[in-house]
Structure formats: C-alpha cells, structure tokens
C-alpha cells in the first residue's frame, strides 16, 4: 500500500513530501517560540527550509535525469525519512547550505556520463565543492569525487585534471576579497575548521546514540544491496552508481574527521542513501518485501525524530 503511493512521480506526491517536510520542520522549531521575536532567526529558519526543499528537488533531479531511478517519488520520500533521523540538522544552517552546494556539484558530476560539456561540468562541480567548504570545511573532501569522475570519463584530456585547481584559485581569491571587506581572518577560519576529531563521544542523550545506530544499520543494508545488485544494472549506469557509492563513503569520512562532531554531519550521506534506497525498492521483488522495508524505515525515522524532540 505504501509503495503504491510513491510508485509514480506526480505533483501530488511531491506536494505531499513538501507538506511533510514543512510539518516536521515547524514541529521541531515550535518547541521554542523565542525565534519568532527575532527577524534574523526568522530569516535563518526560512533559508534552512528553502534550502532543504531545494536539496530534495536536486536529489530527485539527479536520480531521474541520469536514469538512476524510475519514474517514481521514492527518492524524495527517502530523503525526507533520512532527514527525520537527525532533527537538530533543521537548526544547522551551515551544514544545510554546504550540503546544497555539494548536491549541485554531484548533479554536474553524475551528468558527465553524457560526455557533453565535460570541461564546464568539471569546473562547475569543483567550484561548488570549494564554495561548500566555506560553510563546512571538510566538505572539501568531495573534490576526490571530481577526480574519480575524471578518471571514469575524461582522463585523457590534461585540461580536465587542471580545472579543479583553477576553481580552487578562483574561490581562494574571492574568499580573500570577502575577508578584507568584512574584516575576517582566513587563517583563523582554517585554524578553527581545518582540524580533525576522531572521537565519537558527543552524545547528550541515549536517543542520539540510538538514532545514529539505527541510521548506520539502515545505511549498511542499502550499501550492501547496492554492491550486490550493481552488476545486474545497465552497463551505462555502472559509473554513475559507483560515484553515488563513493559520495556516500566520502560523506561518512566527513563525519569521521570533522571537529565539533554531531549526527548532523551525516547530511552529506542523505542524497546517495536516498538514491541507493530507491534503487533497492525498485528492484523486481515481492511487494511484501518492499512494504516491509518501507514500513520499518518509516517506523525507525519517526522513532528517531520524536525521541530527540
């Protein structure tokens, strides 16, 4: 029954997911009404909500445009469910914006399979990744995905290997100019953010620990499913699915190395997870198995959300 609702991609399904995101976002924010007395906080929450919705749109576009999913609404629904695991993300504008720019980069890198405008796509993706690193420094690790994509598709052209460094130079120059205008210190930014912390002892309650454990189990399930079925997928899509898998592991690495650690850092894994989950649910199988997977995931995400309010 649940799978039937999202089996087709319709404006109604997309509207339903948008409404669900809005409801849960307001549910989280209305725990404390003090932000409504501040214009800055109202603007901040509006930006977070808008960027989250845009992120869902981009993830859905990447999956459909590149043949990684069928004509369904599963991708946007899975993204919403993964978002519920870590509700504190709904208050973290830096990570939400950083992830948005990474999704813009992922969109360009996945579309490299068409071999059209390769130079522009590599440059754009690199630029978006370096911009994302201004909001969360370790998202810069996604530059590895740029070189993986070059290796898969356009490794013979030397210029493609140089373009990421040109993008880095441009973002560096713009950052220096902005730091001079707003009297900011780049050295201080790097000293504060370009550090690592491998300890996972940040939990303020057992429910955060539980949410992370459940999410890790769900992630392991879908990753194993992707590895097990990738050889049965169209050969043309192998490189794209490998990039999705790589982006997931880069997201995990960002979580592992980042200082000021929190569950929110796993936002970088939401899009690849949503695409892998969609891929799993769309594989020909018994409908009962599809329903069970979706039902368990919904139950887990709701439990994680409400237990952390």
C-alpha positions as CSV (number, residue, x, y, z in Angstrom):
1,X,0.0,0.0,0.0
2,X,2.7,2.5,1.0
3,X,4.8,1.6,-2.0
4,X,1.8,2.2,-4.3
5,X,1.5,5.8,-3.2
6,X,5.1,6.7,-4.3
7,X,5.4,4.3,-7.2
8,X,4.6,7.1,-9.6
9,X,6.0,10.6,-9.9
10,X,3.2,13.1,-9.6
11,X,2.8,16.7,-8.5
12,X,0.5,15.3,-5.7
13,X,3.3,13.1,-4.4
14,X,5.8,15.8,-4.4
15,X,3.4,18.2,-2.7
16,X,2.8,15.5,-0.1
17,X,6.5,15.3,0.7
18,X,6.9,19.1,0.8
19,X,4.0,19.3,3.2
20,X,5.5,16.6,5.4
21,X,8.9,18.4,5.5
22,X,7.1,21.6,6.4
23,X,5.1,20.0,9.2
24,X,8.0,18.3,10.8
25,X,10.2,21.4,10.4
26,X,7.6,23.5,12.2
27,X,7.1,20.8,14.8
28,X,10.8,21.0,15.6
29,X,11.0,24.8,15.5
30,X,7.9,25.3,17.6
31,X,9.5,23.6,20.6
32,X,10.7,27.1,21.4
33,X,8.8,30.2,20.1
34,X,11.5,32.7,21.0
35,X,12.9,32.7,17.5
36,X,9.7,34.3,16.2
37,X,10.6,37.5,18.0
38,X,13.8,37.9,16.0
39,X,13.9,38.9,12.4
40,X,17.3,37.3,11.9
41,X,16.2,34.0,13.3
42,X,13.0,34.0,11.2
43,X,15.2,34.7,8.1
44,X,17.6,31.9,9.1
45,X,14.8,29.3,9.5
46,X,13.3,30.4,6.2
47,X,16.6,29.9,4.5
48,X,17.1,26.5,6.1
49,X,13.6,25.3,5.0
50,X,14.0,26.7,1.5
51,X,17.5,25.1,1.0
52,X,16.2,21.8,2.3
53,X,13.4,21.8,-0.2
54,X,15.8,22.7,-3.0
55,X,18.1,19.9,-1.9
56,X,15.2,17.4,-2.2
57,X,14.5,18.7,-5.7
58,X,18.1,18.4,-6.8
59,X,18.4,14.9,-5.4
60,X,15.3,13.9,-7.3
61,X,16.6,15.6,-10.5
62,X,19.9,13.8,-10.3
63,X,18.2,10.4,-9.8
64,X,15.7,10.8,-12.6
65,X,17.7,12.8,-15.2
66,X,20.5,10.2,-15.1
67,X,18.4,7.1,-15.1
68,X,19.3,6.1,-11.5
69,X,15.6,5.7,-10.6
70,X,12.4,5.1,-12.5
71,X,9.5,7.5,-12.7
72,X,8.7,7.3,-9.0
73,X,8.7,9.5,-5.9
74,X,10.7,7.2,-3.8
75,X,13.9,9.4,-3.8
76,X,12.2,12.5,-2.4
77,X,10.4,10.4,0.2
78,X,13.5,8.6,1.3
79,X,15.4,11.9,1.6
80,X,12.6,13.1,3.9
81,X,12.8,10.0,6.0
82,X,16.6,10.2,6.4
83,X,16.2,13.9,7.4
84,X,14.0,12.8,10.3
85,X,16.8,10.7,11.9
86,X,18.6,13.9,13.0
87,X,16.2,16.7,13.6
88,X,18.8,19.0,15.1
89,X,20.0,19.4,11.5
90,X,16.9,21.6,11.0
91,X,18.7,24.3,13.0
92,X,22.1,24.0,11.4
93,X,22.3,26.4,8.5
94,X,26.0,25.9,7.7
95,X,25.6,22.2,7.1
96,X,22.3,22.5,5.2
97,X,23.9,25.1,2.8
98,X,27.1,23.2,2.5
99,X,25.2,20.1,1.5
100,X,23.2,22.0,-1.0
101,X,26.3,23.1,-2.8
102,X,27.6,19.6,-2.7
103,X,24.4,18.4,-4.4
104,X,24.9,21.0,-7.1
105,X,28.4,19.5,-7.7
106,X,27.0,15.9,-7.6
107,X,24.5,16.9,-10.3
108,X,27.3,18.0,-12.6
109,X,29.5,15.0,-11.9
110,X,26.8,12.4,-12.5
111,X,25.8,14.0,-15.8
112,X,29.4,13.5,-17.0
113,X,28.3,10.2,-18.4
114,X,26.8,12.0,-21.4
115,X,30.4,13.3,-22.2
116,X,28.8,16.7,-23.2
117,X,30.4,19.9,-22.0
118,X,32.8,17.9,-19.8
119,X,35.2,20.8,-19.1
120,X,32.3,23.0,-17.9
121,X,30.9,20.3,-15.7
122,X,34.2,19.5,-14.0
123,X,34.9,23.2,-13.4
124,X,31.4,23.9,-12.0
125,X,31.5,20.8,-9.7
126,X,34.9,21.8,-8.4
127,X,33.7,25.4,-7.8
128,X,30.6,24.3,-5.9
129,X,32.7,22.0,-3.7
130,X,35.1,24.7,-2.7
131,X,32.2,27.0,-2.0
132,X,30.6,24.3,0.1
133,X,33.9,24.1,2.1
134,X,33.4,27.7,3.2
135,X,30.4,26.6,5.1
136,X,31.8,23.3,6.4
137,X,35.5,22.9,5.7
138,X,35.7,19.1,5.4
139,X,33.1,19.0,2.6
140,X,36.2,19.8,0.5
141,X,36.9,16.0,0.6
142,X,34.3,15.7,-2.2
143,X,36.9,17.0,-4.5
144,X,38.1,13.4,-4.6
145,X,34.8,12.6,-6.4
146,X,35.8,15.1,-9.1
147,X,39.0,13.2,-9.8
148,X,37.1,9.9,-9.7
149,X,34.7,11.2,-12.3
150,X,37.6,12.5,-14.5
151,X,39.2,9.0,-14.2
152,X,35.9,7.3,-15.3
153,X,35.1,9.5,-18.2
154,X,37.6,12.1,-19.5
155,X,41.0,11.1,-18.1
156,X,42.9,11.5,-21.4
157,X,42.4,15.3,-21.6
158,X,45.0,17.0,-19.4
159,X,43.0,20.2,-19.0
160,X,40.4,18.3,-17.0
161,X,42.9,17.5,-14.3
162,X,43.9,21.2,-14.0
163,X,40.4,22.6,-13.9
164,X,39.8,21.8,-10.1
165,X,42.9,23.8,-9.2
166,X,41.7,26.7,-11.3
167,X,38.4,26.6,-9.4
168,X,40.3,26.5,-6.1
169,X,42.3,29.5,-7.1
170,X,39.1,31.5,-8.0
171,X,37.3,30.6,-4.7
172,X,40.5,31.4,-2.8
173,X,40.7,34.9,-4.4
174,X,37.0,35.6,-3.8
175,X,37.5,34.4,-0.2
176,X,40.4,36.8,0.4
177,X,38.4,39.7,-1.1
178,X,35.5,38.9,1.2
179,X,37.7,38.6,4.2
180,X,39.2,42.0,3.5
181,X,35.7,43.6,3.0
182,X,34.2,42.1,6.2
183,X,37.4,42.1,8.2
184,X,37.6,38.4,8.6
185,X,40.7,36.2,9.1
186,X,41.2,33.3,6.8
187,X,44.0,32.0,9.0
188,X,41.6,32.0,11.9
189,X,39.0,30.2,9.9
190,X,41.4,27.5,8.8
191,X,42.8,27.1,12.4
192,X,39.3,26.6,13.7
193,X,37.8,24.4,11.0
194,X,40.7,22.6,9.3
195,X,41.2,20.3,12.3
196,X,40.2,16.7,12.9
197,X,38.5,14.9,15.7
198,X,38.0,11.1,15.5
199,X,36.3,10.8,18.9
200,X,32.6,9.9,19.0
201,X,31.6,11.0,22.4
202,X,29.4,13.9,21.7
203,X,26.0,12.4,22.6
204,X,24.0,14.4,25.0
205,X,21.4,11.6,25.4
206,X,20.9,7.9,24.5
207,X,18.4,8.8,21.8
208,X,21.1,10.5,19.7
209,X,23.2,7.3,20.1
210,X,20.2,5.2,19.1
211,X,19.4,7.3,16.1
212,X,23.0,7.0,14.9
213,X,23.0,3.2,15.4
214,X,19.7,2.7,13.5
215,X,20.9,5.0,10.7
216,X,24.2,3.1,10.4
217,X,22.3,-0.2,10.2
218,X,19.9,1.2,7.5
219,X,22.9,2.6,5.6
220,X,24.7,-0.8,5.8
221,X,21.6,-2.6,4.5
222,X,21.3,-0.3,1.4
223,X,25.0,-0.2,0.7
224,X,25.2,-4.0,0.7
225,X,22.2,-4.1,-1.5
226,X,23.8,-1.8,-4.0
227,X,27.0,-3.7,-4.1
228,X,25.1,-7.0,-4.6
229,X,23.0,-5.7,-7.5
230,X,25.2,-3.2,-9.3
231,X,26.5,-5.9,-11.7
232,X,22.9,-6.6,-12.8
233,X,22.2,-2.9,-13.7
234,X,22.7,-1.4,-17.2
235,X,26.4,-1.1,-18.0
236,X,25.9,2.5,-19.0
237,X,24.9,3.3,-15.4
238,X,27.7,1.5,-13.6
239,X,30.0,4.6,-13.4
240,X,27.1,6.7,-12.1
241,X,26.2,4.2,-9.3
242,X,29.9,3.9,-8.4
243,X,30.0,7.7,-8.0
244,X,26.9,7.5,-5.8
245,X,28.6,4.9,-3.6
246,X,31.8,6.9,-3.5
247,X,29.9,10.0,-2.5
248,X,28.3,8.1,0.4
249,X,31.6,7.0,1.7
250,X,33.1,10.5,1.4
251,X,30.1,11.7,3.4
252,X,30.9,9.1,6.1
253,X,34.5,10.2,6.1
254,X,33.5,13.8,6.6
255,X,31.5,12.7,9.7
256,X,34.5,10.8,11.0
257,X,37.2,13.5,10.6
258,X,35.1,16.7,11.4
259,X,35.6,18.6,14.6
260,X,32.6,19.7,16.6
261,X,31.1,16.3,15.8
262,X,27.4,15.7,15.7
263,X,24.9,13.4,13.9
264,X,24.0,16.4,11.7
265,X,27.3,15.8,9.7
266,X,25.7,12.8,8.1
267,X,23.6,15.1,6.0
268,X,26.2,14.6,3.3
269,X,25.1,10.9,3.0
270,X,21.3,11.6,2.7
271,X,21.3,12.1,-1.1
272,X,23.4,9.0,-2.0
273,X,21.4,7.0,0.6
274,X,18.1,8.1,-0.9
275,X,19.2,7.1,-4.4
276,X,20.5,3.7,-3.2
277,X,17.3,3.1,-1.2
278,X,15.2,4.0,-4.3
279,X,17.3,1.6,-6.4
280,X,16.7,-1.2,-3.8
281,X,13.0,-0.7,-3.6
282,X,12.6,-0.5,-7.4
283,X,14.4,-3.9,-8.0
284,X,11.9,-6.6,-9.0
285,X,10.9,-8.4,-5.8
286,X,7.9,-9.4,-3.8
287,X,5.7,-6.5,-2.9
288,X,5.6,-7.7,0.7
289,X,9.4,-7.2,1.0
290,X,9.1,-3.7,-0.5
291,X,6.3,-2.8,2.0
292,X,8.3,-4.3,4.9
293,X,11.4,-2.3,4.1
294,X,9.5,1.0,3.7
295,X,7.4,0.3,6.8
296,X,10.4,-0.4,9.0
297,X,12.3,2.7,7.7
298,X,9.2,4.9,8.4
299,X,8.9,3.5,11.9
300,X,12.6,4.0,12.6
301,X,12.7,7.5,11.3
302,X,9.6,8.6,13.3
303,X,11.0,7.0,16.4
304,X,14.3,8.8,16.0
305,X,12.6,12.1,15.3
306,X,10.2,12.1,18.2
307,X,12.7,10.6,20.7
308,X,15.0,13.6,20.1
309,X,12.5,16.4,20.5
